[in-house]
Amino acid sequence: MKYILNLLEETSMMGCKPTESPIERTTNDKQPGMVTTDLLLSGATTKQAKFFINVLAEPAEVVAEYLVPNIRSIPANGSMKPTYFRFLTGLKAYSQIFSRIAFGARRNRYVVED
């Protein structure tokens, strides 16, 4: 008990009181798409993998610029209404694949293709 009281005092939360209802941000579906990470890039060993990583992947900063403001805009009133966020939609993915095939867009963007 003394540890908890010390922790509350150190974090300036000694006078805080519990709320009747917790603050919840309800998101049932967050789909960032394909985010470039070291793990993703290390798996780019086949021609197909390199193609799709170059065409569909985006840096984490780009995805975060879209997702974070949208997630933070969800009212914190405990609403149970589901919210969906999709950075890479089906239409966007097909469009990027088409642009790549038709015009060579995004070739060798993250990994060199054979």
C-alpha positions in Angstrom: 0.0 0.0 0.0 2.8 2.4 0.8 4.4 1.8 -2.6 1.1 2.8 -4.3 0.7 5.9 -2.2 4.3 6.9 -3.1 3.7 6.3 -6.7 0.5 8.4 -6.7 2.4 11.2 -4.9 5.4 11.1 -7.4 3.1 11.3 -10.4 1.0 14.1 -8.8 -2.1 11.9 -8.8 -2.7 11.8 -5.1 -5.9 13.8 -5.2 -7.4 12.1 -8.3 -10.7 10.3 -8.0 -12.0 7.4 -10.1 -14.6 8.1 -12.7 -18.0 6.5 -12.9 -17.4 5.5 -16.6 -14.1 4.8 -18.2 -13.0 6.8 -21.2 -13.1 4.5 -24.2 -12.3 5.1 -27.8 -14.1 2.4 -29.7 -12.5 1.4 -32.9 -13.4 -2.0 -34.2 -11.3 -1.8 -37.3 -8.0 0.0 -37.8 -6.3 -1.0 -41.1 -3.1 0.8 -41.7 -2.3 -1.2 -44.9 1.3 -2.2 -45.4 3.7 -0.2 -43.4 7.5 -0.3 -44.1 9.4 -1.8 -41.2 12.7 -3.6 -41.0 10.7 -6.8 -40.5 8.7 -6.3 -43.7 11.7 -5.3 -45.7 13.8 -8.2 -44.5 11.1 -10.5 -45.9 11.4 -9.1 -49.4 13.1 -12.1 -50.9 10.9 -13.0 -53.8 9.9 -11.1 -56.9 6.3 -11.0 -55.8 7.2 -9.7 -52.3 9.4 -6.9 -53.7 6.7 -5.9 -56.2 3.9 -5.6 -53.5 6.2 -3.9 -51.0 7.2 -1.3 -53.5 3.7 -0.7 -54.8 1.6 -0.9 -51.6 3.9 -0.1 -48.6 4.1 3.3 -47.0 6.4 4.7 -44.3 5.0 4.6 -40.7 5.0 8.4 -40.6 2.7 8.7 -43.6 0.2 6.2 -42.2 0.4 7.8 -38.7 -0.4 11.3 -40.2 -3.7 9.8 -41.4 -4.6 7.4 -38.6 -3.7 9.3 -35.4 -5.9 12.4 -36.0 -8.8 10.1 -37.0 -8.4 7.9 -33.9 -8.1 11.0 -31.7 -11.2 12.5 -33.2 -13.4 9.7 -31.8 -15.5 11.2 -29.1 -14.4 10.0 -25.7 -17.9 9.5 -24.4 -18.0 5.8 -24.2 -20.1 5.5 -27.4 -20.3 1.9 -28.5 -20.8 2.9 -32.2 -18.0 1.2 -34.1 -15.6 3.3 -36.1 -13.5 2.1 -39.1 -10.3 3.5 -40.4 -8.6 2.2 -43.6 -5.5 3.9 -44.9 -5.0 1.5 -47.8 -8.4 0.9 -49.3 -9.1 -1.7 -52.0 -9.6 1.1 -54.6 -6.3 2.7 -53.6 -4.5 -0.6 -53.8 -5.9 -1.5 -57.2 -5.1 2.0 -58.4 -1.4 1.8 -57.3 -1.1 -1.7 -58.8 -2.5 -0.4 -62.1 -0.2 2.6 -62.1 2.8 0.3 -61.5 1.9 -2.1 -64.3 0.8 0.6 -66.8 3.4 3.3 -66.1 6.1 1.7 -63.9 5.2 3.9 -60.9 6.8 3.0 -57.6 9.4 0.7 -59.1 12.4 0.1 -56.8 10.8 2.4 -54.2 12.0 0.5 -51.1 13.7 -2.7 -52.4 15.5 -3.2 -55.8 13.4 -5.5 -58.0 15.0 -8.0 -60.2 
